[in-house]
Amino acid sequence: MDIKYLKGVGDKRAEAFLKLGVNRIEDFLSFVPRAYVRRTTIAEARKNVGGNVVIFGKVTFVKHPSRPQHPVTIELGDGTGLIEIPIFGASEFRLKQFRLNESYLFYGKVADAYKGYNARLDYRDHLKLNTFDEFDRDFLKYPVLPVYELSGLLKATWVKPLTLTRIVFNAFRYLLKNTQFPAEEKLPERILEEYSLPSRSEAILRINFPKTLEQVEQYRKRLAFEELFYLQILFALKKRSIKEEVKGISFNTDIKTLTSNFVKTLNFELTGAQKKVINEIYSDMKSGKVMNRLLQGDVGSGKTIVSLFGMLIALQNGYQSAFMCPTEILAEQHFSTITNFVKRFNEVSGLDYKVTLLIGGQKKKLRQEILADIKSGKAGIIIGTHALIQETVEFANLGFVVIDEQHKFGVMQRAKLKEKGLNPDVLVMTATPIPRTLSIAYYGDLDVSVIDELPAGRKPIHTYLKKDTAKNEVWSFVKENLRKGRQAFIIYPIIDESEKLDLKSAEENYKNHKGNIFREYKVGMVHGRMFWYEIEETMNDFKAGKIDVLVATTVIEVGIDIPNATVMVVEEAQRFGLSQLHQLRGRVGRGAEQSHCILIAKYIDEISGKRLETLCETTDGFKIAQVDMEIRGPGEFFGTRQSGILEFSATDLIKDSDVLHKAKEVAFKIIDEDPHLRKPENKIVREVLLKEHKDSMYLMNIA
């Protein structure tokens, strides 16, 4: 049946639904409510002030507004009491719309009563119902009603919350009465039996129209298991393909000599966590299977030096390494650090490895020389930005790829770099600690290594939250540290996601700091609209101690290593995200001296307050990441979603950690036992993959 003939739809609404991808009545089966509301009596509603309810009753009185801007007030009764419902706007229409002794279903929030009533309902929507109508009688049987997301397209056709609920109900009713309720099962029978899972049809029916609110979670988790199961099937297939079917490089090296020279080159002791990860990387590299490993570590935990060990293994086997960074300033920082290390390593080992930097804006002659060195193999380690994936870049034999702050690169960008070599080993790194649940959901195909230990001698950073009125106290504290020969950062926010800077504010504050507050000290400034070489020059001066106070924007969020900088002041801290604040704080505390991070906030609401309090309470990146995920939601944890892969409707990654682990265990077991899904009992899994997950399979295969 065409959906325009479904009760409550019609031509215009059918067009709107069509634009939303609802072409058939069966498409309503994919709807998942965003909330639920109980149908209650007026007597019960009075006990639930502040809660959303649905009340069915008869209109006993319609009060005309005494003034044009006043509401029409409906008095509703249901035998247990009376409740008033003020409705603002279109008063002439409302007076005709509601008639005495006719039955209505009202949806709204229970509020404290006006004079003369025990309770009031703040109106959101209503439906006129007829108890003699079969459809309406069936609709009233359900004590819990779903509430769905309402798009602007539907709102334009006068669809409101209860209207959409009844349209979905009518679709379900039609399918139940006129078909075999075609919610095709997507899980093998043995999984349903083993884990006592209800059928897909039952779960879809009851998540939309539960008999009790307590039922909802049971059926939601059933549908969440299905979503997570197929995500993990995709991960398991990719992981097996990489490990078993794609031939990688077998790196063989004199590991004892390499380790000895590596340790001699270091001017510090590796942590136990770093040694553990180095062993994991070496084990992967010598296996002959393609390494696909995620390395997570908090700011300052020493991920770069660990990745460098892998690069040296590649070099000793005659292969090149590429190290891709999201920004030029971070590429410059890594180039400086790695060049200095490799220079010392060459002296210790008697070798002649060369490190090269490839970024945008380099002069034509220099760029041509760099490209020639990369093509000939003369350049052993190539550090750069997305410039590394340009067509003009040809590697002699790329064997090892490091992608830093990998979530800032798109799937296609990561794939292009890997394609520059023949199945190179890949290490993706992030300084944004990822909650375990999110790690499994986003990176289920990767082996995960974690550096959860800071280098010896590092002291936890003390973090304070100050009001805007306490700035003089803050500047005095900064000066106190400057007098001891230390350095300080003062950070200003960016306005929007396109990185348009609040330049006026930042520059005016810079002038004030330079000419007034810190006039006896040297003050510098960097921001994202400067050329990379200007930023580099300023940062080099800061590192050399020629600048005492650096005024900056988030351009210094990652990769800056100034051990003498011991104070970080963040202005308007309420405008920053939790993960971003944690990254910024990581720019100090990189030496042996006690460091401090001072957050200055003008206005603090509930969410920004939770962010700032969390930062003051802990320096544990994984705890901070968990809170960040709870505040922002899993889909926005990295700023942008992983395109084409994570598209959940029933899953809540914060609630569903247990479901995710179970789904992963089941999915990986199936692929281990039947990697090509040829067994009869896995036929349904194969069919669903081919029918519904082709795009995700493609994206995962190139990622």
N, C-alpha and C positions, 0 to 999 in steps of 0.2 A: 504493500500500500504506500502511495506517495505520502510523505510526511505532512503535506499541506492539509490532508484530510483527517489528520489526527486531531482529536478534540482539543481546542485551545490554540491551534497553530494558525492555519490559514495561509494565504499567498505571501503576504509581506514577511511574516515570521519565518515561513519556509525558506525564503530567500536569505534571511539573516542566518538561519541555521546552516544553510548550504555553504555560506562563506566561512563558517566555523568548522567545516568538514563533516557536518551531520547530513548525510545524503539519504540514509535509510533509517527506518524506525529502529533497526538493530544497532545502529550507531549509538543510541542512547545507553546501551549496555556498558559503554566505556566511561560513562560519567561516574565520578567519585565525589561525594559531598565534601565540602570544606568545613562544615559544621553541622550540628544537629540541634533541634529545639524541641522541647517536650510540650505536648498538649496538656493543659492543666485546667483545673477549675478556678473560678475567681477567688474562692476561699483559700485555695492553695497558693495562688499567685500572690496574695497579700503577704505571705510569709517569705517571698522570694524577691524582695526589693533589690534591684540592680541586675536581675537575671532576665535573659530573653525567654519569652514564653509564647505559646500559641493558645488562644482561648476561643472556644466556640460558644455562641450564645445568640440571644435575640435582642434587637434594638428596642429599648423601652422608652427612650427619650432622645430627641435631637434638639440641641440648644443652638439658637441663632447667635452669631457673634455680636457683641454690643458695639464694637468698633470695626472698621474695615480690616485692620491689621491683626485682629483677634481671631482665634480658631473657631471652627465649627466643633462643638463638643458632642460626642456620641455617648449615651449611657447604655451599657451592655449588661444584660442579666443572663444567668445560666441556672438559676434555682439555688445556687449556693451563696449568691451575693450580687452586688452591683459594682461596676468599675467604670470610671470615666475615661474617654479616649479623645483628647483634643487633636484635631487635624487642621494644620495650617495650610493656607493657600487655596485658591479656586473655591471660595466659600459658596458661591451660587450653585456651582456644579455639585459640591459635596451635599448640599441641602436636598438636592433632587436624588442623589445617589443612594442615600441611606433612608430606608422606609421603616416605619414602626412595625414591630412584630415579625420582621423578616430576619432570617438566620444568616449569620456571617461568621467567618473564621478570621480573627485578628492576630497579627504578629507584631510584637514590639517588646520594649524593655519596661519592666515594672518599676515604677517610681513612687516617691512619696506623694501622698494625695494632696489635692487642693482642698480648700475649705468645703466641708460637707460630705466628703467621700472617704472611704477607708483606703482606697488605692487608686492609682492612675496608670494607664498604659501609654508610654511614648510610642506613637504610631510609626510602623515601618511599612506594613502592607496589609491587605485584606483580600478575602475571597467571599463572594456571595454563594452560599451553598443551599441546595434544596434536598431535604432529607427524603423526598419522594423519588429523587433521581438516583438510578442504580450506581452511576459513576461516583457521585458525591457520597453516597452511603459507604461504598467501598473505601473511598479516600479517608473517611472519618474513622475507619476501623483502626488506623495506625496511631499509637500514642506518641510516637517519636517521628518527627518529620525532618528530612534532609534539607540542607541549604547549600546551594551551588554557587560557584563563581559566576558573576553576571558580566558579560562583555558589553561594551558600548553598543555593539551592533544590535543586541537583543533589547537593551534599554531604549533604543530609538524606536522600537516597535511596541513600547509600553509593557514590556515584560519586567516584572518585579520579582522579588524572591519567591513568594508563594505561587505566583503564576508559573514560574519555571519548575518549581517542585511538582505542581499538578500536571504540567505537560509531560515531565519525566514519568510520573506515576501512570498517566494514561498510556504512555508507550509501553511500559512494563505490563500493564493490565492487558493491552491488546496482544502482546507477544505471548503472554501466559495462556490466554483464552483461545488464540487462533493459530499458534505454532507449538512446537515442542520446546520453546524457550531456547533459541539457538545460541547459547553461550558455549561454544566448543571448548572441550576440555583440552588444556595445554600441558598438563603434567601426567607422566606415566602412572598407571594404576597402582603399581607397587609402591611408589613414593607416597601417594595418597593414603594407602593402607598402613605403610610403615610409620608414618608420622601423624596418623589419625586426622588427616586434613579433609575438610568438607569439599564437595565438588565445586567446580568453578561457577556453575549456575547458581548453586545455593549461596555462595559467597557474594556474588554480584547482586543477587536479589536482596540479601539481608544487610549488605553494607549500605544499600540505598534505602531500603524500607525495613529497618529492624523492628522486631516485636518489643524489644527492650533496649535501652541505651547500652546495657552491659554486653549485648551481643556484638556491638559494632567492632570492638577491638579484636575479637576472635576472628571475624571475617576479614577485617582489614589486614591482619597479619597473614592470613591465607593468601590474599592477593599480593601482598608485599613479598612473600616467599617466592611466588611465581616470577615476579619482576626481577628479584635478586638472583634467582636460580638461572635465568637466561643470561643475565649479565655475567655471572661467574662461568657459565658454559662458554661464553665468548672468550673470556680471559683464559680459561683452561685450554681451549683450542689454540689460541695464539701462543700461549706459553709452550705447549707441546710442539707446535710447529717450529718455533724458534729453537727449542732445545734438541728436537729429534730430527727434523726434516731439513732445516737450513744448516749447511755446513759452515762452521765458523773457523777462526784462526786458532791453531794450537800454538800458544806462545811458550817456547822453551828457553829458559835462561839460567845462568848460574846465579840462583837466587841468594845463595850465601854471600857471594861477593857483592852483588847488588845491594843487599840489605846492609852489609858492613859499610859500604861507601855511602849509602843513604843516611845511616845513623851518624857517621863521621861528619857529614855535611850539615846535619841539623845542629842548631844552637840551643836546643831544648829537648826535653825527654818526651817521647810520645806517650799519650795516655793509654790505658788498657783498652778503652773503646776504640781508639784509632788503630791499635795493633790488631784487634779482632776484625775490624773492617778490611784492613789491608790483607789479612789472611783470606777473607771471603772473596775479595777481588782477585787475588792471585790464583785461588782455587778455580774460579770461573775462567780466567784467562788461559790457564794451561789445559783446560778440559777439551778444547776443540769444538765446544758448543758456543753459540753466540751468547755473550753476556748481555743481559738486559736487567740492570740493577738500579734501584732507587736508593740514593744515599741521603738520609735526613739527618740534620744536625743543627743544633741551636746556633745562634750567632756567636762567632768566636770559638766554636768547638774544634776547628781545624780540619774542615772538609777538603780544602784546597790541597793541603800537603798530602792527604791520603790519595786524592786523585792523581797527584804528581807521581806517586809510586807506580800507579798503573801506566802512566805515560812513559815512564822510564823502562818498564818491562817491554812496552811496544817498541821503543827506540832500540833496545838491545836485540830485538828480533828483526830490525830493519824496516819497521813500519812507522808511519807518521801518526801524530795525535792532533786532533782539533778540539779546541776549548771554546765553546760559544757562550757569550754573555749577552744579557738583554740591553745593556747600555754601554756607551763608549767609555764613560768614566770607570765603570766596573772592569771593562776589558783592559783599560790602562793600568788599573790597580793590580789585576792579576798578571799582566805582562811584566810589570816592575818586580813583583814578588817572585814569580817563576823564573824570570831572567836572572835575578840575583842568586837564586838557589842553584839553578843549572850551571851558572858560572863557577860557583864553589864546588859543585859536584864534579864538573870537568877537571878542576884542579886536583881533587882528591883521587879521581879514577883514571886520570890521564886520557880522557875522551874529549870530543869536540862537538857536542850537541849544540844546535842553534835554535833559538826561540824567536819567533816572528810575530808581529802585530799587524792585523788587517782590519781596518775600520774605515768608515766613510770619511770623506774630506781630506784624505791623504793626497799629496801632489802626484801628478800623473807619472813622472819619472820614477819616484819612490814606489808607487803602486805597481808599476810594470816590473821593477826589480823584485818586489815581494812575490808577485804572481809567478815569476820565472823560478824563484827559489822553491816555491811550493810545488810547481810542476816537475822540477828536476829532482826533488827529494832533499835538496840541500837544507831546507827548513824542516826540522824534525818535529817541533811543537809549534802549532799555529794557533794563536789566540785572537779572537775577534768577535764581532757582533754578527748580525744577520748578513753582513757583507760576505761571510764565509760561504753562504749558499747561492751566491750569484753565479750565473752561467760561466762567467770568465774565469772562475776559480777551478783549477784542475789539480788534484792531488796526485803525487807519484804512486803512493800506496798507503792510503788511509786505513789504519787498523784499529784505532781507539778513539772514541768520541766522548767528550764530556760536555754536558749541557747544564749550565749553571742557572739557578732560579728558573727551572724548566717550565713552571706553570705560566711564565710570562711569554712563552713561545706557543704558537699555534701548532696543531697536528701536522699541517703541511710543511711548516718550517723545519720541524724536527726531522721529518721524513726526508726532506731534501738534503740535509747534512749527512744523514746516514747513507744516502744513495751516492755520495761522493766516493765511497769506498765499496769494497766487496764484502758485505756482511761483517762490518767492524763491530767490535765489542762496544757497548754503550753504557755509560754511567750518567744517570740524570741526578742532579743534586738540588736540594732545596733547603734554605735556611728558615723556611716557614714550617715548623713542626706540624705534622698532620696527625689528628686523632686516629687511633687504630681503626675504628669503624670506617672513617672516610678514606683511609689509606687502602683498605681492602676493596672498597667500592670504586675508587678512582684508579687504583694501580694493582688490581688483582692479578695482572699478568706479569708483574715485575717481582723479582726477588728484592727484599727490602733490607737495607742495612741502616743501623741507627748509631750515631755518636751521641751518647747521652752523658758525656763527662767533659767538663771544661779543663783546659790545660792547668797544670800545677801552678800555684802562685796567684791565680786569678781570684779576686775577691768579688762576692756578689755586689751588684750595684744597688746603692740605696736610692729609693724612689720616693718623691714627695709630691703631694698635690697642693697647690697654692691658689688662692683667689687672685683675680686680676688686681685687686687693691693692694696686694702684698709685693708688688714688683720692686719697690725700693729695697726691701729686705732681700729679695732674690739677687739683685745686682750687687749688693754688698757681699753676699756669699760668693758670687762669681769672682769679685775682685780679690777676696781673701785667698782663693785658690790661685788666681793669676800671680799674686805676690809671692807665692811659693814656687813660681816658675812653671805652673801648669797652663793648659790651654782649655778653651771652652767653645762649644757649639751653641748657637741660638737659632732655633728652627721656626720658620713661618709656614703656614699651610698654603696649599693650592686650592683654587676655588672649585674646580669641577674635574670630571673624568678625562676631559680632553687636555688636561694639564695647562690650562690657561692660568698663569700665575697672578696672584694678587700683588702685582709688581709695585703698585703705588704704595701699598702698605709695607711690603718688604723693603723697598728702597728708602722710604721715609724713615723707617725704623733703623735701617743701616746708617743713614746720615746722622740720626740722633745718637746711636751707639758710638759712631766714630767721632762726632764733633762735640758730644756732650758727656754721656754716661761713662764711656771708656776712652776719653780723649787722651789719657796718658798711656794708652796701650795701642798696639797696631791691630786694626780691624779690617777684615777682608769680607768678600761676599761672593757666593756662587748661586746661580739659579739655572733652570732648564732652558732658558732662551739664550744663554751664552754659547759661543762656539766651544766645541770640546777642548780645543787647545787652550782657550782662556780658562776653562774650568781646571784643566790639567796644571796650568801654570800657577793658579791660585792654590790648588791643593798641594802642589809641591812646596810652595812657600810656607803653607801651614804645617806640612810635615817637617820642614827644615827649621821650624821655630821662628820664621820671619813674620808670622801672623799669630797674634795671641787669641783673638776672638774671631770665629768664622760665623758670619750670618749666612744662613742657607735655607733653601727649600728642601723638599724631599729628594732632590737630585742626589743627596748623600745617603739615601736610605740603606743601600747595601754596598759592601765591598771596600769601605774606607777604613784603613787601619792606621790610626794615629795613637800609639801607646801613651803619649804624654797628655792627650786630651782626657780630662777627668770630670768635666762638667758638661751636661747636656741640658739646655733649657728649651722646652717646647711651648711656644706661645699658641694660644687658642687650641689647646690640646683636645678639647671636646669635638673639634672638627676632624680629628684623625681616627682611623680605624684601629682596633686593638692590635692586630698583627703588624700594622705599619708602625705604631708606637713602639712595639717590642723590637722591631728592626732598627728603628732610629736609636733607641736606647743602647743597642748593641754596638754603636759607634764609639762609646766610651767603655771603660772597664777592660781595655785590652792590654793594660800594663799591670805592674805590681801594686801601684798606688790605689787607695780607695777612691772609687768614682761615684758620681751622684747624677741622678736624672730628676729634673724639676719640671713638673707639668703645671702650666698656668692655664686656668680655664675661666672664661667669662661667664658662660651660662651652662648649667649642668642639668640635663633632664635625667629620667630614670635609666635610659640605655647608656648614655655617655657616662653617667655616674658609675654604672656597673663596670664599664670598660676601664675607667681610670682607677677605681678601687682595686680591681683585679691586678692591674699593673703595679700598684703600690704594695700589694700583698705578696707577690711572688715574682721570681725571675725564671721560673720553670716554663720553658717554651711550650711543652706539651700540655701543661695545665692551662696556660693562656690560650692555646689553640682550641682546647675543648670548650672554654667559655666563649671564645670567638665564634665557634661553630653554632653554639646554642643561641647566641645573639643574632647572628646574621643568617643562619640556616645553612645547611650543607651545600646547596646549589650556588651560593654566593661566596663560599669560603675563599676561593682563589680570585675573586673579583669577576671572573667570567667563567661560565660553565664549560665543561669539556664537551664541545659541540658534537651532537649526534650520538652520544653514548649514554649519558645519564639522563633519561627522560622518565622519571617515576611519576605515577599518579597516586598509588596507594602507599608507597614506602615512605617512612619517616626515619632517616638514618640516625637520628638522635635516640629514638625509641627502639629501633629494630636491630640493635647490635647482635642479639641472640639469634634472630632470624637470619641475618647476614652470614654469621659463622656457620649455621646449619646449612644454608643454601650453598655456601662455598664448598663445604665438606662433601655434600651430595653431588654437586656438579663436577668437581675435580675427580671424584671416584668414578663417575660415569665415563669421563673422557680417558682416564687411566685405563679402564677396562675395555672400552670400545671407542678408540680415538676417531674412527670414521663414522660412528653412529650407524653401524650396519645391522646390529642385533634387532630382532623384531620388537623387543620390549622398549627400544629407544627410537622407534619409528616416529612417534609423535613429536619427540624433541627435534629430530632432523627436519620434519615438515614445518614446524613452527619457525625454526631458524631460517629456512629457505624462504618462507612466506613473509615473515615479519621483521627479520633482522639482517637483511642483506646489506643495507647501508652501514649499519654498525660494524658488520664483519669487514667491510671494505675499509672503513676508517681505522679499525684496530689493526688490520694487516699492514697499513702504511705507517702507523704511528710508531 
